[in-house]
Amino acid sequence: MNRELLAAILSGLLFGAGLAISGMADPVRVRGFLDIFGNWDSTLVFVMGGAVVVMAVAWVIQGKMSAPLLREEFSLPETATLDVPLVAGAIIFGIGWALAGLCPGPALIGLVLVPTSAFIFVLAMLSGMGIYQITMGRK
């Protein structure tokens, strides 16, 4: 197994464990967090705050590196343009997250923890990805 694949697998496992331990993979907790006018569950604010701090440190470290550890160059977005597909995708993502309490990472964890509930979401997610590929094409 090459080092890049091993790093990707270990990163995915760490990310998945973090989602499961923090409660981000629990649809009930996520919906409670999004219910700001009802019975609001504020615990995920701390999870997101921790993620922001970690990412801020990562950006500082990345800015001082000439290349990543396992690649020859960084692969970063080349544009920050806000266009209709980006905004529409964000809206669809937000609605789906609010209704199901799941997004892609936690949904995949759900396939292991509660497969019956997560299966429908993952099926819809894969269908949406397929529709995007058909309508927007690969870039």
N, C-alpha and C positions, 0 to 999 in steps of 0.2 A: 504494500500500500504506500502511495507516495505521501510526502509530508503535507502537501496542500489538502489532499482528501482527508487525512487524519486530523488536521487542524480544523477543517470544516465540520467533521463529525463531532469532535470534542466541543467545538463552539456551539453546535446545535444542541448537544446534550446539556451543556451548561445553561444555555438559554431556556431550554425546556424545563430543566430542574428549577430555574429561577421563576419561571411562570407558574409552575405547579406549587412551589413552596410559598410564593408571595400571594397566592390567591387569584392571580390574573387569569388562570384557566378555569375559574369557577364562574359560570354564567350568572348565577344568582348574585354573587358579590359584585360582578361587573355591572349588572343592571341596577343594583343598589347604589353603586357609585355614580351612575348616570342619572339617577332619580333625584336631582338636586332640589326639586320642590316637594318631594315626598319624604320617605324614610331614607334619607341620604346616608350612605356608608362611605365615610371619608378615608378608610384605611388605604385605598389605592393611591391617594394623593402622595403618601410617603413612598410607595413603590415607584411611582412616576418621578417623584423628586429625586430619589436615589439614582434612577436611570439617567436623569438629566445631568446630575453631578458626574457620574461615570463617563457619560458621553462628552461632557465639556473637557474633562481631563484627557480623554482619548484624542479629541481634536487638537489640544495643545501639544500632546506628544507627537501626533501625526504631522503637525506643522514643522516640527524640528527634525523629522526624518526625511532622508532623500528617497527612500524606497521602503516598502513593507518588508517584513522579515522573510516571507516565503515567495515573493513575486519580484519582478524586475522594476515595476512601476505601480503607482496607485491607480485604481480605477474609480474615479470620482465623477459625479454628474458634471457635465460640461455647461449646463444652463440652469438658470433659476427662473425660467419663464413660467408664468402662470397662464395656462391656456384652458379652453373649455374642457378637453378630456381630463385634465388633471383635477379641475374643480368638480366636474361631474363624478369622477371616480372617488374623490374624497367624500362627496355627499352620499354616494351609494354605500361606501364603506361605513360611514358614520351611522346611517340608517340601519344597515345590517348589524353593526356592532350593538346598537341600542336595542334592536328587536331580539336578537339571538343571545346577546351577551358574549359573543364569540368573535374572534378575528382569526386569521389563518394559523398563527402559531398555536394558540390555545385550542383551536379546533383539531389540529393534528394530535395534540396531547389527549384531547377528548376521545379520539379514536381508540386510544389504549385504555383510558380510564372509564369512559361511558360511551361505548361505541354506538349504541342505538341512537342516542341524542345527537351525537356529533356527526354521524353518517350523513344525515340530511343536509346539514350545513356544508360539509365538505363536498358533497355532490353538487350543491348549488354553487359553491365557490369554484369548483372545477368547470362547471358549465359556463359560468361567467367568464372565466379565463379563456375558454374555448371560443365563446362568442366574440370576445375582444380580438383574439387572433384571427378569426374569420373576417371581422368587420374592419379592423384597423391594420391588419397585416403585421408581419414581423419587421422589426427595424434593425 
